[in-house]
Amino acid sequence: MLNVKQQSTALQDVNYLVVGLGVTGFSVACYLLKHGYRCRIQDTRDVPPFLGKLNSRFDDVDFRAQSLDAELIAWADVLVVSPGLSVREAIIEQAADLGKAVVGDIELFARITDKPVIAITGSNGKSTVTTLVGEMINLDDKSAAVGGNLGTAALDLVEQNPDFYVLELSSYQLETTTSLQPRVATLLNICEDHLDRYPGYAEYIQAKLRIYDNASLCVSNFDDELTRHDGRDICFSLNPDADVEFGLLEDDGTWLAHRHEPWLSVDEIKVSGRHNWANCLAAMAIAHSIGISRKAIVSAIKQFAGIPHRSQWIAEIDGVEWINDSKATNVGAAQASIEGRERPVILIAGGQSKGADMSIMFATIKQKVKLALLLGEDASRLQQAWQGATRIEMVGDMRQAVRRAHEEASDGDCVLLAPACASFDMYPKFEARGDDFASCVRELAGD
């Protein structure tokens, strides 16, 4: 693995075309321009959101507001493609056929870093586990730079020069990465997601499994066979009978345990739901594998209050708990969120379903949900898939959903925003959807 001082030989004398000036494209462009590499930036928008900031930082930015075309591709040696653009686009495939390298920001990062990388992916829970592992490292008097698909872009972390990089990686980022050599890699879980982007579920699974390529240690989910790498995996499980490194122990309560040694009672965990027990076990396995102390691991879990929009407690009003899990943008995440509730659920769901099979949730809806309030572009698809499982109402917007939930909820219920869908039909991002929910709830509470 190259160290940062060797980066000039790794990246020099190459024409870089940065395709897309979003968050990732901006990070890539800043890195290349700062270090004197030749690059052009292309975006179909006349004024993409980061263009002004880029121009304020650098002189002579070569920005092209146009479609990606043959002339730009002819100039480029390397196309650095933003994760939001599919590498299956015809023009990208044409560039690859011409011998152009098609990479992403994680590939550039992998070519220049010499510090150990912890790489984390999964359909659900990866932001929670990434954050937890970073906090475990920092509590053990070591330094962790945390980012990737979460928060700070990977190339923006390089100057921190930490002891460890802890990166959340999406399937899109993994598609364009070949040089990464993680100290530890984990695939937390797999469920149907992004089927609007992939030809089929098998292709999505294969993209996720790429995280294990070149990894020194692999951590996998014993309860999800699709996450397995090989027989040498360090495994975690929610099955108390499973023979795993990290699992549950039932002994006068439920404990998070290492090889049947209780480390932490689940009653001491602030984040709710069994899916978060699994996230904690995964983080424990990762941190332990790189030598982080038990004390730091347990302390980090006890202190961790969760990430906004991920099973986030908003309020309790008249004995009713209100939970914001707007990040539950796919079937697996929403199902885990619902199953993790001990109270009867009034569910707010809907948005863009991304082609997922919503009927997978039927049994969970029937068992746990007393009322489903559906909104957004694919509300009718959810209604059709869940018809007969519970009472269903269609609502026009979040304010109406919250109002109806308040009218129908009883003392001891949980009103849960777990949409099982993307937000882009109604909101620019899932955070905005969660903020809208929280705002409407706080109005009820009189805050």
MARGUSE-825405 format. One record per residue (C-alpha): residue number from 1; residue in one letter; x, y, z. Coordinates in nm, 2 decimals, padded with zeros to 4 digits. Layout:
% residues N
NUM / a / X / Y / Z
...
END
This chain:
% residues 447
1 / m / 00.00 / 00.00 / 00.00
2 / l / 00.14 / 00.34 / -00.09
3 / n / 00.20 / 00.60 / 00.17
4 / v / 00.08 / 00.96 / 00.13
5 / k / 00.43 / 01.07 / 00.04
6 / q / 00.42 / 00.84 / -00.26
7 / q / 00.10 / 00.97 / -00.40
8 / s / 00.26 / 01.19 / -00.66
9 / t / 00.40 / 00.88 / -00.84
10 / a / 00.07 / 00.70 / -00.80
11 / l / -00.15 / 00.98 / -00.96
12 / q / 00.08 / 01.20 / -01.17
13 / d / 00.09 / 01.24 / -01.55
14 / v / -00.28 / 01.14 / -01.58
15 / n / -00.58 / 01.33 / -01.71
16 / y / -00.86 / 01.31 / -01.46
17 / l / -01.22 / 01.37 / -01.56
18 / v / -01.44 / 01.42 / -01.26
19 / v / -01.79 / 01.31 / -01.36
20 / g / -02.05 / 01.49 / -01.15
21 / l / -01.99 / 01.78 / -00.91
22 / g / -02.19 / 01.67 / -00.60
23 / v / -02.04 / 01.60 / -00.26
24 / t / -01.81 / 01.33 / -00.38
25 / g / -01.71 / 01.51 / -00.70
26 / f / -01.63 / 01.82 / -00.51
27 / s / -01.41 / 01.63 / -00.27
28 / v / -01.22 / 01.46 / -00.56
29 / a / -01.18 / 01.78 / -00.75
30 / c / -01.05 / 01.96 / -00.44
31 / y / -00.80 / 01.69 / -00.38
32 / l / -00.67 / 01.67 / -00.74
33 / l / -00.65 / 02.05 / -00.78
34 / k / -00.48 / 02.10 / -00.45
35 / h / -00.21 / 01.85 / -00.54
36 / g / -00.16 / 01.99 / -00.89
37 / y / -00.30 / 01.70 / -01.09
38 / r / -00.46 / 01.77 / -01.43
39 / c / -00.84 / 01.75 / -01.41
40 / r / -01.15 / 01.86 / -01.57
41 / i / -01.49 / 01.86 / -01.40
42 / q / -01.81 / 01.77 / -01.59
43 / d / -02.17 / 01.81 / -01.48
44 / t / -02.49 / 01.84 / -01.68
45 / r / -02.61 / 02.12 / -01.46
46 / d / -02.51 / 02.48 / -01.56
47 / v / -02.44 / 02.57 / -01.19
48 / p / -02.41 / 02.26 / -00.97
49 / p / -02.42 / 02.33 / -00.60
50 / f / -02.05 / 02.31 / -00.53
51 / l / -01.92 / 02.51 / -00.83
52 / g / -01.91 / 02.84 / -00.65
53 / k / -01.71 / 02.69 / -00.36
54 / l / -01.47 / 02.52 / -00.60
55 / n / -01.41 / 02.84 / -00.79
56 / s / -01.35 / 03.03 / -00.46
57 / r / -01.08 / 02.79 / -00.36
58 / f / -00.89 / 02.74 / -00.69
59 / d / -00.79 / 02.95 / -00.99
60 / d / -00.86 / 02.83 / -01.34
61 / v / -01.11 / 02.55 / -01.26
62 / d / -01.18 / 02.36 / -01.59
63 / f / -01.55 / 02.30 / -01.55
64 / r / -01.77 / 02.18 / -01.84
65 / a / -02.14 / 02.22 / -01.81
66 / q / -02.24 / 01.96 / -02.07
67 / s / -02.32 / 01.60 / -02.12
68 / l / -02.04 / 01.35 / -02.10
69 / d / -01.93 / 01.31 / -02.46
70 / a / -01.67 / 01.15 / -02.68
71 / e / -01.45 / 01.46 / -02.68
72 / l / -01.42 / 01.47 / -02.30
73 / i / -01.37 / 01.09 / -02.29
74 / a / -01.09 / 01.12 / -02.55
75 / w / -00.91 / 01.37 / -02.33
76 / a / -00.93 / 01.17 / -02.01
77 / d / -00.72 / 00.88 / -01.90
78 / v / -00.92 / 00.83 / -01.58
79 / l / -01.29 / 00.89 / -01.52
80 / v / -01.37 / 00.95 / -01.16
81 / v / -01.74 / 00.88 / -01.14
82 / s / -01.96 / 01.00 / -00.86
83 / p / -02.15 / 00.73 / -00.68
84 / g / -02.48 / 00.88 / -00.80
85 / l / -02.40 / 00.79 / -01.16
86 / s / -02.43 / 00.43 / -01.26
87 / v / -02.13 / 00.27 / -01.43
88 / r / -02.38 / 00.09 / -01.65
89 / e / -02.46 / 00.41 / -01.83
90 / a / -02.39 / 00.35 / -02.20
91 / i / -02.14 / 00.64 / -02.22
92 / i / -01.95 / 00.51 / -01.91
93 / e / -01.93 / 00.16 / -02.06
94 / q / -01.81 / 00.31 / -02.39
95 / a / -01.53 / 00.48 / -02.20
96 / a / -01.43 / 00.16 / -02.03
97 / d / -01.43 / -00.02 / -02.37
98 / l / -01.19 / 00.24 / -02.50
99 / g / -00.95 / 00.15 / -02.22
100 / k / -01.03 / 00.44 / -01.99
101 / a / -01.00 / 00.37 / -01.62
102 / v / -01.34 / 00.41 / -01.44
103 / v / -01.29 / 00.47 / -01.07
104 / g / -01.45 / 00.64 / -00.77
105 / d / -01.32 / 00.84 / -00.49
106 / i / -01.25 / 00.53 / -00.27
107 / e / -01.02 / 00.39 / -00.54
108 / l / -00.81 / 00.72 / -00.54
109 / f / -00.81 / 00.71 / -00.16
110 / a / -00.69 / 00.35 / -00.15
111 / r / -00.40 / 00.43 / -00.38
112 / i / -00.26 / 00.70 / -00.15
113 / t / -00.32 / 00.59 / 00.21
114 / d / -00.08 / 00.39 / 00.42
115 / k / -00.29 / 00.36 / 00.74
116 / p / -00.51 / 00.07 / 00.83
117 / v / -00.87 / 00.09 / 00.69
118 / i / -01.18 / -00.06 / 00.84
119 / a / -01.44 / -00.10 / 00.57
120 / i / -01.80 / -00.14 / 00.65
121 / t / -02.10 / -00.20 / 00.43
122 / g / -02.45 / -00.36 / 00.45
123 / s / -02.80 / -00.29 / 00.34
124 / n / -02.87 / -00.15 / 00.69
125 / g / -02.69 / -00.04 / 01.00
126 / k / -02.36 / 00.06 / 00.84
127 / s / -02.37 / 00.42 / 00.96
128 / t / -02.44 / 00.31 / 01.32
129 / v / -02.16 / 00.05 / 01.31
130 / t / -01.92 / 00.29 / 01.14
131 / t / -01.98 / 00.56 / 01.40
132 / l / -01.96 / 00.32 / 01.69
133 / v / -01.63 / 00.17 / 01.58
134 / g / -01.48 / 00.52 / 01.54
135 / e / -01.59 / 00.61 / 01.90
136 / m / -01.45 / 00.28 / 02.04
137 / i / -01.11 / 00.36 / 01.88
138 / n / -01.11 / 00.71 / 02.00
139 / l / -01.19 / 00.61 / 02.36
140 / d / -00.89 / 00.37 / 02.35
141 / d / -00.64 / 00.66 / 02.32
142 / k / -00.61 / 00.61 / 01.95
143 / s / -00.74 / 00.82 / 01.66
144 / a / -01.00 / 00.73 / 01.40
145 / a / -01.10 / 00.93 / 01.10
146 / v / -01.46 / 00.84 / 01.02
147 / g / -01.64 / 00.90 / 00.69
148 / g / -01.68 / 00.77 / 00.33
149 / n / -02.04 / 00.73 / 00.25
150 / l / -02.12 / 00.87 / 00.59
151 / g / -02.04 / 01.24 / 00.66
152 / t / -01.69 / 01.33 / 00.54
153 / a / -01.57 / 01.21 / 00.20
154 / a / -01.28 / 00.97 / 00.22
155 / l / -01.03 / 01.20 / 00.05
156 / d / -01.11 / 01.48 / 00.29
157 / l / -00.99 / 01.25 / 00.58
158 / v / -00.64 / 01.21 / 00.45
159 / e / -00.49 / 01.51 / 00.61
160 / q / -00.61 / 01.40 / 00.96
161 / n / -00.34 / 01.13 / 00.95
162 / p / -00.52 / 00.90 / 01.20
163 / d / -00.43 / 00.57 / 01.34
164 / f / -00.73 / 00.41 / 01.16
165 / y / -00.97 / 00.51 / 00.89
166 / v / -01.32 / 00.38 / 00.95
167 / l / -01.52 / 00.40 / 00.62
168 / e / -01.88 / 00.33 / 00.55
169 / l / -01.90 / 00.22 / 00.19
170 / s / -02.20 / 00.19 / -00.04
171 / s / -02.24 / -00.07 / -00.31
172 / y / -02.19 / 00.21 / -00.57
173 / q / -01.85 / 00.30 / -00.42
174 / l / -01.74 / -00.07 / -00.41
175 / e / -01.82 / -00.11 / -00.78
176 / t / -01.54 / 00.12 / -00.87
177 / t / -01.28 / 00.01 / -00.61
178 / t / -01.01 / -00.25 / -00.67
179 / s / -00.70 / -00.13 / -00.47
180 / l / -00.85 / -00.11 / -00.12
181 / q / -00.68 / -00.35 / 00.12
182 / p / -00.89 / -00.33 / 00.44
183 / r / -00.74 / -00.43 / 00.78
184 / v / -01.10 / -00.54 / 00.86
185 / a / -01.40 / -00.56 / 00.62
186 / t / -01.76 / -00.64 / 00.71
187 / l / -02.08 / -00.69 / 00.53
188 / l / -02.34 / -00.65 / 00.80
189 / n / -02.65 / -00.78 / 00.62
190 / i / -02.82 / -00.80 / 00.28
191 / c / -03.17 / -00.73 / 00.17
192 / e / -03.33 / -00.61 / -00.15
193 / d / -03.23 / -00.25 / -00.22
194 / h / -03.14 / -00.03 / -00.51
195 / l / -03.31 / -00.26 / -00.76
196 / d / -03.37 / 00.05 / -00.97
197 / r / -02.99 / 00.07 / -01.02
198 / y / -02.90 / -00.30 / -01.06
199 / p / -03.01 / -00.55 / -01.32
200 / g / -03.12 / -00.78 / -01.04
201 / y / -03.07 / -00.88 / -00.67
202 / a / -02.77 / -01.10 / -00.75
203 / e / -02.57 / -00.81 / -00.90
204 / y / -02.64 / -00.60 / -00.59
205 / i / -02.52 / -00.88 / -00.36
206 / q / -02.20 / -00.92 / -00.57
207 / a / -02.13 / -00.55 / -00.54
208 / k / -02.16 / -00.57 / -00.17
209 / l / -01.94 / -00.88 / -00.14
210 / r / -01.65 / -00.69 / -00.31
211 / i / -01.58 / -00.53 / 00.03
212 / y / -01.40 / -00.86 / 00.13
213 / d / -01.16 / -00.84 / -00.16
214 / n / -00.80 / -00.81 / -00.03
215 / a / -00.92 / -00.78 / 00.33
216 / s / -00.69 / -00.91 / 00.61
217 / l / -00.98 / -01.00 / 00.84
218 / c / -01.35 / -01.05 / 00.76
219 / v / -01.64 / -01.00 / 01.00
220 / s / -01.97 / -01.14 / 00.89
221 / n / -02.32 / -01.20 / 01.02
222 / f / -02.38 / -01.56 / 01.12
223 / d / -02.76 / -01.50 / 01.09
224 / d / -02.73 / -01.39 / 00.72
225 / e / -02.56 / -01.65 / 00.50
226 / l / -02.53 / -01.40 / 00.21
227 / t / -02.28 / -01.20 / 00.42
228 / r / -02.03 / -01.49 / 00.47
229 / h / -01.69 / -01.48 / 00.32
230 / d / -01.53 / -01.81 / 00.43
231 / g / -01.48 / -02.03 / 00.73
232 / r / -01.22 / -01.80 / 00.89
233 / d / -01.47 / -01.52 / 00.93
234 / i / -01.52 / -01.36 / 01.27
235 / c / -01.89 / -01.39 / 01.32
236 / f / -02.16 / -01.22 / 01.53
237 / s / -02.52 / -01.34 / 01.59
238 / l / -02.84 / -01.27 / 01.77
239 / n / -02.90 / -01.64 / 01.82
240 / p / -02.79 / -01.73 / 02.17
241 / d / -02.72 / -02.09 / 02.06
242 / a / -02.49 / -01.99 / 01.78
243 / d / -02.12 / -02.08 / 01.82
244 / v / -01.98 / -01.74 / 01.74
245 / e / -01.72 / -01.49 / 01.86
246 / f / -01.97 / -01.23 / 01.95
247 / g / -02.34 / -01.30 / 02.04
248 / l / -02.61 / -01.29 / 02.29
249 / l / -02.60 / -01.46 / 02.63
250 / e / -02.92 / -01.54 / 02.82
251 / d / -02.83 / -01.54 / 03.19
252 / d / -03.06 / -01.35 / 03.43
253 / g / -03.12 / -01.11 / 03.14
254 / t / -02.98 / -01.07 / 02.80
255 / w / -02.62 / -00.98 / 02.75
256 / l / -02.38 / -00.89 / 02.46
257 / a / -02.11 / -01.14 / 02.50
258 / h / -01.77 / -01.25 / 02.37
259 / r / -01.74 / -01.62 / 02.36
260 / h / -02.01 / -01.66 / 02.62
261 / e / -01.85 / -01.41 / 02.85
262 / p / -02.10 / -01.13 / 02.93
263 / w / -01.97 / -00.79 / 02.85
264 / l / -02.28 / -00.56 / 02.86
265 / s / -02.64 / -00.60 / 02.95
266 / v / -02.88 / -00.50 / 02.67
267 / d / -03.06 / -00.28 / 02.93
268 / e / -02.76 / -00.05 / 02.93
269 / i / -02.78 / 00.02 / 02.55
270 / k / -02.95 / 00.35 / 02.47
271 / v / -03.04 / 00.27 / 02.11
272 / s / -03.35 / 00.05 / 02.09
273 / g / -03.43 / -00.26 / 01.89
274 / r / -03.28 / -00.60 / 01.84
275 / h / -03.13 / -00.48 / 01.51
276 / n / -02.92 / -00.23 / 01.72
277 / w / -02.80 / -00.52 / 01.94
278 / a / -02.67 / -00.68 / 01.62
279 / n / -02.50 / -00.35 / 01.52
280 / c / -02.34 / -00.33 / 01.86
281 / l / -02.21 / -00.69 / 01.83
282 / a / -02.07 / -00.62 / 01.49
283 / a / -01.89 / -00.31 / 01.62
284 / m / -01.76 / -00.52 / 01.91
285 / a / -01.62 / -00.78 / 01.67
286 / i / -01.45 / -00.52 / 01.45
287 / a / -01.30 / -00.32 / 01.74
288 / h / -01.18 / -00.63 / 01.93
289 / s / -01.01 / -00.77 / 01.61
290 / i / -00.79 / -00.46 / 01.59
291 / g / -00.69 / -00.47 / 01.96
292 / i / -00.93 / -00.21 / 02.11
293 / s / -00.97 / -00.27 / 02.48
294 / r / -01.29 / -00.42 / 02.63
295 / k / -01.32 / -00.11 / 02.85
296 / a / -01.33 / 00.12 / 02.55
297 / i / -01.57 / -00.10 / 02.36
298 / v / -01.82 / -00.12 / 02.64
299 / s / -01.79 / 00.25 / 02.73
300 / a / -01.86 / 00.35 / 02.37
301 / i / -02.17 / 00.14 / 02.35
302 / k / -02.30 / 00.27 / 02.68
303 / q / -02.25 / 00.63 / 02.57
304 / f / -02.39 / 00.59 / 02.22
305 / a / -02.73 / 00.76 / 02.18
306 / g / -02.77 / 00.68 / 01.82
307 / i / -02.76 / 00.89 / 01.50
308 / p / -03.03 / 01.13 / 01.39
309 / h / -03.30 / 00.97 / 01.17
310 / r / -03.19 / 00.61 / 01.27
311 / s / -03.43 / 00.49 / 01.54
312 / q / -03.41 / 00.83 / 01.69
313 / w / -03.64 / 00.90 / 01.99
314 / i / -03.83 / 01.22 / 01.93
315 / a / -04.08 / 01.25 / 02.21
316 / e / -04.33 / 01.08 / 02.44
317 / i / -04.67 / 01.23 / 02.43
318 / d / -04.96 / 01.10 / 02.65
319 / g / -04.77 / 00.77 / 02.69
320 / v / -04.71 / 00.73 / 02.31
321 / e / -04.35 / 00.70 / 02.19
322 / w / -04.25 / 00.88 / 01.86
323 / i / -03.95 / 00.73 / 01.67
324 / n / -03.78 / 00.88 / 01.36
325 / d / -03.63 / 00.61 / 01.15
326 / s / -03.63 / 00.80 / 00.82
327 / k / -03.31 / 00.62 / 00.72
328 / a / -03.51 / 00.30 / 00.69
329 / t / -03.52 / 00.35 / 00.32
330 / n / -03.56 / -00.02 / 00.22
331 / v / -03.76 / -00.32 / 00.31
332 / g / -03.50 / -00.48 / 00.54
333 / a / -03.43 / -00.17 / 00.74
334 / a / -03.80 / -00.10 / 00.79
335 / q / -03.88 / -00.46 / 00.88
336 / a / -03.59 / -00.47 / 01.14
337 / s / -03.71 / -00.13 / 01.28
338 / i / -04.07 / -00.26 / 01.33
339 / e / -03.96 / -00.59 / 01.47
340 / g / -03.74 / -00.42 / 01.72
341 / r / -04.03 / -00.24 / 01.88
342 / e / -04.18 / -00.38 / 02.20
343 / r / -04.49 / -00.16 / 02.18
344 / p / -04.78 / -00.18 / 01.93
345 / v / -04.68 / 00.02 / 01.62
346 / i / -04.86 / 00.29 / 01.42
347 / l / -04.64 / 00.29 / 01.11
348 / i / -04.58 / 00.59 / 00.87
349 / a / -04.43 / 00.46 / 00.55
350 / g / -04.41 / 00.53 / 00.18
351 / g / -04.21 / 00.72 / -00.09
352 / q / -04.02 / 00.57 / -00.38
353 / s / -04.00 / 00.19 / -00.34
354 / k / -03.70 / 00.14 / -00.58
355 / g / -03.86 / -00.17 / -00.73
356 / a / -03.85 / -00.37 / -00.40
357 / d / -04.09 / -00.65 / -00.31
358 / m / -04.29 / -00.49 / -00.03
359 / s / -04.49 / -00.82 / 00.03
360 / i / -04.18 / -00.94 / 00.22
361 / m / -04.30 / -00.73 / 00.51
362 / f / -04.65 / -00.87 / 00.52
363 / a / -04.60 / -01.10 / 00.82
364 / t / -04.42 / -00.83 / 01.02
365 / i / -04.69 / -00.58 / 00.95
366 / k / -04.96 / -00.83 / 01.05
367 / q / -04.79 / -00.91 / 01.38
368 / k / -04.67 / -00.57 / 01.50
369 / v / -04.86 / -00.29 / 01.32
370 / k / -05.20 / -00.18 / 01.43
371 / l / -05.23 / 00.10 / 01.16
372 / a / -05.03 / 00.18 / 00.86
373 / l / -05.04 / 00.54 / 00.73
374 / l / -04.91 / 00.55 / 00.37
375 / l / -04.79 / 00.85 / 00.17
376 / g / -04.58 / 00.93 / -00.13
377 / e / -04.54 / 00.81 / -00.49
378 / d / -04.56 / 00.43 / -00.42
379 / a / -04.82 / 00.44 / -00.14
380 / s / -05.06 / 00.23 / -00.35
381 / r / -04.79 / -00.04 / -00.41
382 / l / -04.74 / -00.07 / -00.03
383 / q / -05.12 / -00.07 / 00.02
384 / q / -05.15 / -00.36 / -00.23
385 / a / -04.87 / -00.56 / -00.08
386 / w / -05.00 / -00.52 / 00.28
387 / q / -05.37 / -00.54 / 00.22
388 / g / -05.52 / -00.77 / 00.48
389 / a / -05.22 / -00.75 / 00.72
390 / t / -05.35 / -00.45 / 00.91
391 / r / -05.57 / -00.14 / 00.88
392 / i / -05.44 / 00.10 / 00.62
393 / e / -05.50 / 00.46 / 00.55
394 / m / -05.36 / 00.68 / 00.27
395 / v / -05.25 / 01.03 / 00.37
396 / g / -05.14 / 01.33 / 00.17
397 / d / -04.83 / 01.45 / 00.36
398 / m / -04.63 / 01.41 / 00.67
399 / r / -04.84 / 01.66 / 00.87
400 / q / -05.16 / 01.46 / 00.80
401 / a / -04.98 / 01.14 / 00.88
402 / v / -04.87 / 01.27 / 01.22
403 / r / -05.21 / 01.41 / 01.30
404 / r / -05.39 / 01.08 / 01.22
405 / a / -05.13 / 00.89 / 01.42
406 / h / -05.19 / 01.11 / 01.72
407 / e / -05.57 / 01.07 / 01.68
408 / e / -05.54 / 00.69 / 01.67
409 / a / -05.26 / 00.62 / 01.92
410 / s / -05.32 / 00.49 / 02.27
411 / d / -05.11 / 00.50 / 02.58
412 / g / -04.83 / 00.24 / 02.53
413 / d / -04.82 / 00.26 / 02.15
414 / c / -04.52 / 00.36 / 01.93
415 / v / -04.56 / 00.59 / 01.63
416 / l / -04.28 / 00.49 / 01.40
417 / l / -04.16 / 00.66 / 01.08
418 / a / -03.99 / 00.37 / 00.90
419 / p / -04.07 / 00.44 / 00.53
420 / a / -03.93 / 00.14 / 00.36
421 / c / -03.88 / 00.37 / 00.06
422 / a / -03.65 / 00.65 / -00.06
423 / s / -03.76 / 01.01 / 00.00
424 / f / -03.69 / 01.17 / -00.33
425 / d / -04.05 / 01.20 / -00.44
426 / m / -04.13 / 01.44 / -00.16
427 / y / -03.80 / 01.54 / 00.00
428 / p / -03.44 / 01.61 / -00.12
429 / k / -03.30 / 01.35 / 00.12
430 / f / -03.41 / 01.12 / 00.40
431 / e / -03.28 / 01.37 / 00.66
432 / a / -03.53 / 01.63 / 00.54
433 / r / -03.81 / 01.37 / 00.57
434 / g / -03.71 / 01.29 / 00.92
435 / d / -03.68 / 01.66 / 01.01
436 / d / -04.03 / 01.72 / 00.89
437 / f / -04.16 / 01.43 / 01.10
438 / a / -03.98 / 01.55 / 01.41
439 / s / -04.11 / 01.91 / 01.35
440 / c / -04.47 / 01.79 / 01.32
441 / v / -04.43 / 01.58 / 01.64
442 / r / -04.28 / 01.86 / 01.84
443 / e / -04.57 / 02.08 / 01.74
444 / l / -04.80 / 01.82 / 01.90
445 / a / -04.58 / 01.83 / 02.21
446 / g / -04.60 / 02.20 / 02.22
447 / d / -04.22 / 02.24 / 02.20
END
